[in-house]
C-alpha cells in the first residue's frame, strides 16, 4: 500500500484529499503544526511545517508521494521559501510522485497579483527541481457557497451575495472533485510533468440562483458584491493585506474572465474524473442542516 503525505492537512482542501486517499486504499500521513487538530484515527501524523526543514525531512521518511499545497498566505517571499524548503527535503526522499495543487489560477505571465504570481514562481521552482510533479490548477471553489457566511444569507434572506458579475461564466470546482483528481493522479505516476486545468462546466450566477431556487423551493436572488465591497467586508476578520489579496482574485476575474473558464478535456481524459455538475453539487449539499448548524455555532 502506497503512503502519501498530505500537507496543509487541517485545511478544507487537505482534509478532503486525505479522506479520498483513504477511500482509495492509500495509507495517509498528514503534516501539521498541531497534531491535536487531527481528529481521524485513519492517518499517521507528522508534526512539522514548511518553515522547519528538519521536520519536513522527517515527515517525508517512508512515503511514496506528497500532496503539496501552500498555505493561504499572501507573502510571496515566504511562500517561495516554503517551496524551496520542501524541494530540498523532497530531493532526499524516494518519491514516486508529487501532486501540486496551486489552489488558484496560475497565469502564463506575471499578473501583478501576489495570489497568482506566488504560485507561478513556486511552479517554476518545482519544474527546475527535476522532481516528479503533476500540477493541478483549479479556479474557485463551489464550497465557498455553502460556507458559514453564505448559507444564512441564502436560507434566511433569500439572497446569494457573490463577488462575481452576474453573467460571467466561471469553471467552479468542488473540494470533492479536487480530491478525486488528486487521487487519480497518484494512481497514475506516469503523468509526472503534466499540468491539468481542472473545473466543472462553466456556469454564471443566474445559473446558481435558478438551481438553488428550484432545489429549495423558494426564490433566491443574486446580489453582486464588488471586489471593493468584498475587501471591506474581509478586513475585520483577515486584516488589510489578506483582504486585499483575496479581493484581487475577483478583480482579475472581473477584468479577465476568460482566465476563469477552463477546458478540462485533458484532465477528464487523462485522470478519468468527470466533475460534478453544478446541479449535482447543489443537490448534495444539506442546506437546511448547514443553516441550523451555523446558527447554533453563532448562538453558542
N, C-alpha and C positions, 0 to 999 in steps of 0.2 A: 504493500500500500504506500503510495507516494505521500510525502509530507509537504504541506505548503505553509509557509509563514505569511500571515496576514498582518500588514502594517495598518496603522490608524484604525485599530480593530474595535475601538469603543465608539467610533462614529457610525452614522447610519449606513454609509456605503460599505465600510469594513464589516459591520455586523451582518449585512445581507450577504456579502461574499462568503464569509465564514460559514454561515448557515447552509448555503447552497453547496459549498465544497463538502461539508459533512454528508449532505444528502447524496452526493455523487461518490461517496465512499473514499474520499481523501482523508488522510489524517491532517488535522489542522493545529498549527501552533500560532498563537496570537502575540503580537508585540504591544506592550502597553506600559506607560509610566506607572500606572496604578493597578496592580493585579486585583484589588478588591472590586474594581468595576466590571470584572468578567464574571458574570453570573453562571454561565453554562459550564457544566462539567464535561462537555464534549471536546474541550480544547486543552492542549498543552499551553502553558502560559510562560512567556519570556518577559521578564521585567527589563525595560530599556527604552531608549529613544534615539531619534536621529542625531541628537547633539552629543551622544555618548558612543564613540566608535567601538569601544571595548564591548559594550552591551550589544551592539549590532553584530559583531563577530561571534559572540556567544549565541545570540538568537539564531544565527544562520547555521550553526552546527547541526548536522544531521537532517537538513531539509533539502528537498529536491527542487522546490520552486518558491517564488516570492510574489505575492500580490503587493505591488508598490504604489502607494498613493501618498502624496504630500499633504500635510495638514492644511486646514483652512486658515492660512495667514497670508498677509499681503506685503511681506518684507522680502523682496526678490533676492537680496544678498543672502539672507538667512535660508531661504528655500534652496538656493544653489549650494550653500554649504551643506545642508542636509543631503542633497543629491550626491555631492562628492563623497561625503562620509559613507553613504550607502554603497556607492560604486566601489570604493576601496575595500569595504568589508565583503562585498559580493565577489570581488575578484579572487578572494582567498577561499571561497566556498565552491563546492561542486554542484552548481546549479544547472538544471536542465532547461529552465525557462523562468523568466521574469515577466509578469503581466503588469504593465504600467497603465494605470487609469489616470488620464490627465484631469478628469472630473469636469472639464470645460473645453470650449473651443481652443484649439492650438492653431494659430494663424500661420500662413506660409512665410510672412514677413512680420517684423515687429509692428505692433499696433499702437504703442504708446500707452497701453493699459497694462498695469502690472499683473492683473489676474490672468491675462493671456500670455504676456511676454515671459513671465517666470516659467511657465510650462514649456514654452518654445525653447528656452535656453536649457531647461532641465533635460528635455528630449535630446537636444544637441549633445549634451554631455553623455547621455546614455548611449547614443549612437556612436560616439567616438570611443566608447569604453571597450567595444568588442564583446560585450555581454549578450547573451541570447534574450532578446526582448520582443514581446508583442505589445503594440501600442493601441490602446482603446481611447477614442475621442468622443465622449458624449457631449451633449449641449446643455439642456436644462431638465430638471427632474420633475416628473409628474407628482412625486410625493410631496413637493412643496405645497401643492394644492390641498393636501389632506393634513397639513400641519396645524399646530395649536392656534396660529394666527389666522388661518384660513377657514377652518371648519365652522367656528361660531358665526362668522360673517355669512357663510353660505346657508347654514341651517336656521339661524335666528333672524338674520336680517334679509335673507334672500338676495345677497349680492356676492359677486365674485370679483374682488379687487386684485388686479394683477398689473405689473409694470411692463406690459406688452401691448402695443397698439392693437385695437380690436380685430382688424382684418389681416393681421400679419401671420403668415404661416410659420410654424416652428416645429421642428422634429424633437418633441419631448421624449423622455425615456423614463421608465420606472426603475427603482432600485433593484427590483426583482429581475428585470431583464438585463441590467448591467451585470448583476451577479451571474446570470446564466451565460452571458458572453464570456465572462472571466473563466468560469468553469470549463466552458468549451475550449478556450484557448489552452488551458492546462492539459486538456485531453489531446491536444494537437501540437506538441512541442516543435514539430517540423515547420510550423508557421513563424518561427522566430525571425524577426526582421520586418514583419508585415505590420502595416498600420490600418486600422479599421475605424471608419466613421460610423458611430452607432446611434440609433434612434428609431422611433416609430414613424409611420407615415405622418407627414406634417398636417397639423390642424391649427385653427385660429381660435380666438377667444369666443366667438359666436358658436363654434362647434362645442366648446366646453359647456357654455351655458345651456345650449339645447340638450346636450346629453344629460347634464345634471337635472335640468327641469323635468325631463322625461322620467328619469330614474326616481327622483324624489317626489314626483307628482306635485310640484309647486314651481312657480315661476322664479327663475334665478336670473338676475340681471348682471351683465358685465359692467365693471367700473374700471376705467383706465386710470392707473396711478402713474404719474410722470416719474422719470428717474429722479428728478429733484425732490419730489414729494416722498418718493420711496427712501431716498437718502436721509431726509429729515426724520422720517419715522424710525430709521435704524440707529441713529446716533446715540440715543439714550441707552440702548442695550449693548451696542457693539463699539462705540467710540467713533471719532471722526474718520480715521484712516480706513477702518474696515467698512464703515458705512459708505464712504465714497467709492472704495474699490468694488464692493458688491454692486453698487448702483451703476458703476461704469460698465459692467457687463450688459446692463439693459440699455445704456446709452449706445453701446456698439450695436446691440440688437436692433435698436430703433433706426440707426443710421446705415447699417449694413445687414439688412435682414437676410440676404442670401447666405450669409455665413452660418445661419442657424437652421438651414434646411439641408439635410444630409441625404445622400443616395446610399442606402445601406445594402445594396445588392451584393457587394463583395463580402460584407460581414455575414449576411444570411447564407450565402453560398459556401463560404469557407468554414464558418463556425457552426452552421446548421441550426441557428437560433432565429426563429421568427418572432419578433417582439409583439407584445400585446398591443392591440388597437386601443385607441382612447376609450371607446365604448366598453371594451373588456376590462380595462383598468378601472373605470368608474364603477362598473358593476361589482367589482371585487372589494371595493372599499366599504367598510361598515360605517357609513356617515353618521347615523344617529348615535351609534355606540361611541364613536370617537367624540362627538359633541358632548355627550354626558361625561365621558372620561376627562376631557379637557376642562369642562365646567367644574367637575369635582376637584381637579388639581388646583384650579384657581381658588375655589372656596376653601380648600384645605390649607 
